[in-house]
Structure formats: C-alpha cells, structure tokens
C-alpha cells in the first residue's frame, strides 16, 4: 500500500515543493552551491579573467604567513571583545531603565533610542569621523570641558579602535528593544514572590530577571558576535577607499575589510575564498562553544 | 550588520505586560522623576550626533565646525549644491527602486516558503526547516565571492539586479518569522476555504496573507531599511557612477569633498541628511504597524 507511485509522490510533495521552490533554488544557487564553490576556489589561484589554476593548499599556507591576516584577526577580536559585552551591558541597562518608565513615556524613549539604528552606516561613518576628531569634533569639546585632552580617536593608531567601539555603541537600539520586550514579559508574580521571600533588588535581578531573559541574552550574544566579527561598512567609509594609506590602514584593518580588498581590489578570488572559509570555521567554532556553554546559564521556560 | 538589525518577536503575554504596568504604577513619584531624567540624559547623548549633523549641514562652509548650535545664516543652498555637484537624483532613484523591489520580493517569497512549513505536512519537513534555520547563522562574508561569480557569469554586474534579485528566493530569518505568524492561524479557516474548492495557492493568497499583514509589513520595512542602507553589495557590484545607490554615492562624495579632497564638508553633511531622512520617516510611519506586529505574535511555534 505504501509503494511510492509517481501519483503518490506528486500528491505528497507536489504542493509543498511548489511553495518551497524559491528557497530550494536560492539555497542551491546562492548559499549551498557557493559554499562548495568557495571551498573548491580556495584551492586555486583565480583572478576572474583567466581560468582558475589548482594550487593545492598554498592559499591556506599563505594565511599563516600573511602579516595582515594576523593583524586583521587581532583587530577584529579586539573590537569584538569590547563591543559585544559593552553593547549588551549598556543595552540591558537602558532597557531596564525604560522598563521602569510608564507605558507612554517608555514608548517615546524607545523610539528615540532606536533611531540611530535606521541611519545608513555610511552616514554613521561620516558623522563619527568628524565627531570623534579631537581637533574639530564634539568629542574634543566634551573632553575640554572636563579639563582633558581628547585622544586621537580618528588619528592615533592606538585610539582608532576604541573610537570605533564608541561609535558602535550609538547603534545599540536594536538590542535594547529586544531586551525591553523580554523584560516586559517576565511574569510579575515572580518578582512579588521574590520580594515576599525577602530578596533585595540585586537578588531579584540576579535570580529572577537574568534567568528569565537568559534565552534572549543568548540569542543577542550569538547575533552580536557574528555581526561584530564581520564589521565593515562604517569602518570602510571612515578609513578605506581613497583614504588608503591613512592612519586607519593598519589599525582599522578588520578581517572582512581585508577579505574585501583581496577579493575585489586585488582580484585574488582563491585567496579570498580561503579567508572566507577560515572566517566561517572561526564563527562556527565560536557558535558551538557558546551553545555548549549556554547549557550552564540559559534557562528555557518549560524545558525542565 | 544585517542579522543584528532584525527584530526578534517574543510571545506577547498581554496579561503579563498589564500586570507589570500595574506594578510600575505603584512606584513612587520621586522614582519616576529620576527615571525620566536618566532617560532624557541618554536621549540627549544619542540625539546629539543627529542634531549636530542637521545643524552643520546648514552652515556656511567656513563655519561647519563652529560651536554654534544654530546655523547663521541658514544655508539651504548646501542642499541644492548636492544636487548640482553630484548624481544625487539618480542615486536616490536607484536606491528607492532597489529598496522597494527588495522589500516586496523578499516579503512575498519568504511568505510562500514560510506557508509551506506552517501548513503542509510532508516527510522531511523538520529537517528542511532546520536547514533553513542553519543558513541564518551563515556569515554573509563567506558567500560573498562565489555569489559575485554567479552574478558575473550571468552578466549582471554593474546593474542593480544583484542588489535585489537574490530576494526572490526568500530569506531564512523572515521565513522563520512569518512561519510563526502563519502557525497562529486556526486550521479551521483553511478547511472552510478548502471545502469551497480553494487550492493551497488560493489559501495562501486569500486566507493566510490577509491575516498576517502586520507581519508582512514588518518584513518589508526591515528589508527596506537593510537595502536602503547597504554599502557592501553596491561596492562589490557597481562601477558606473550613474548606477550607484545612495550609500555608495555618499562614500564617493566623502572621498571627493572630504579629507584629502576638496574640503567641502557642508556638501557631504547635506548629502548624509538626505540619505538618513527617508528611513527616519519610514520608521515613524511604520512604527505603529511595527509595534502591533510584535504585540500580536501569539505563539512560540
């Protein structure tokens, strides 16, 4: 009775296949196919103009000796290590503040805080290139008012990355909105019960709020990690393009910027593919480690 | 930062929200004054760059970096100069065209795929859906090179096509999101329509889509924003200035008129305002639908 006659196959898969077709085609042409293609390309020397030449593992060997790989990985990890905890912490603090306000007020402020997130990265880059400039920017005035001299956030190689981290914090609105929604959904009875048990505000935060929003914290941790390892647009605007060779050339050389240069400026498609795979493996490893670690601290409602 | 910019919909829990509201109402007046003051302080810090940008874009060239808050005289000409010295009208048109095409195509294609996962029962459904979710974690930078080679082979580099046509095939995050909404539709509605002789395509179009309009709007608005602000893809695919979108045009203006260039910052700043305003407007217009969209998500799926 269960023989897979053509008619039965069509009846079972016909309509679903029709609805799923866009995704399946897209997966083959733009995701799965390209993944395989880039693995193959990473074993070749390819400049788009002449045919790819098989070079074995040469590209991967080059990764190890290329000083810019080490530098750009270092820069990217530096940025991620500062950006992710700072932006998550600040976003949570803001969301909690917002959660304390009454409905109307919190709605207005939520809108305001979210606005930087709809600004084009190029405009953000331009804005902060000027803003963070110690001579002409507002930051100079702010430091001046405190009797200090602003560091060269856009000119001093040691301060360029901290400047970029500052800029990134302007866009924490999305994360904040996510936390705010999560906070509003923590059952109020839990707080009442904790209060009756004599829990202070820190204890309530530590033992009620944090566990109840831990799955959301985990989600934003992963998403923020993956995004910050791929930082590109704002930094490209500020320090690359025709400003190549400026102060940001090494200090702001992030991994994806270097990948972009290799692929589309130097047309080293094979080498860029090897770089892409290294990035993929790094991100995969980080995600798996975080998933493992999450079992210790993430609480899913109804899971236990 | 595409993934980061997407909204996450949590289950609404209206009752919880209301209870929390009552709790808040109990807190004292002093505390609420303190809260609002703190919020105001943060708002001022976050708004400062916007205010500075707007003000500086209206100042005469020699005073762009002056400390005055209000421009005097107000140089509206800065904006018309942007129009004169660049291909701004073409860039705005290109950006608008790409953004609308990207938003409409991704909303429809993602809804089609999401409906398949919500409505049909077929072997392998769970595994396939897991694969869709897995692609969400795939970094965009990883497929950048081969995707370029695909469009290059098709002969579509230096056209606007690669900037939106990929959206014809759905996007994992939106598929996930829309599926959540489709799951909340009672099956009886479909059954009633089926009795009336509707095929699945009609169920999708006449039953599912009208009921999930707020969610479709959320998807469209987010894609509109993602597309309007995107720099990387235009940078990869576009060569001719007349094909540029606004972000790429803006970057060109920075290189031409900024540091090491002609030092006409007022032109760059006015252009930055032009690039920013449309999304601020869209955000305010769509805000209500957006918030409603989040509030009506009833299920975890």
Interface residues (C-beta under 8 A of the other chain):
Chain A: X12 X13 X15 X16 X18 X19 X20 X22 X23 X25 X26 X27 X29 X30 X31 X33 X34 X35 X37 X38 X41 X48 X94 X97 X98 X99 X100 X101 X102 X103 X105 X107 X109 X111 X112 X113 X114 X115 X116 X117 X118 X119 X120 X121 X122 X123 X126 X127 X128 X129 X130 X131 X136 X138 X141 X170 X171 X174 X175 X177 X178 X181 X182 X184 X185 X186 X187 X188 X189 X191 X216 X219 X222 X223 X224 X226 X227 X229 X230 X231 X232 X233 X236 X237 X241 X242 X243 X246 X256 X259 X260 X263 X264 X269 X272 X273 X276 X277 X279 X280 X283 X287
Chain B: X1 X2 X3 X4 X5 X6 X7 X8 X10 X11 X12 X13 X16 X17 X19 X20 X21 X22 X23 X24 X25 X27 X31 X32 X35 X36 X38 X39 X42 X43 X46 X47 X48 X49 X50 X52 X53 X56 X65 X67 X109 X112 X113 X115 X116 X120 X122 X123 X125 X128 X131 X132 X135 X137 X138 X139 X140 X141 X142 X143 X144 X145 X146 X147 X148 X149 X150 X152 X166 X168 X169 X170 X175 X199 X200 X201 X204 X225 X228 X229 X230 X231 X232 X235 X236 X246 X247 X248 X250 X251 X254 X255 X258 X259 X260 X261 X265 X268 X269 X272 X275 X276 X279 X280 X282 X283 X284 X287 X291 X294
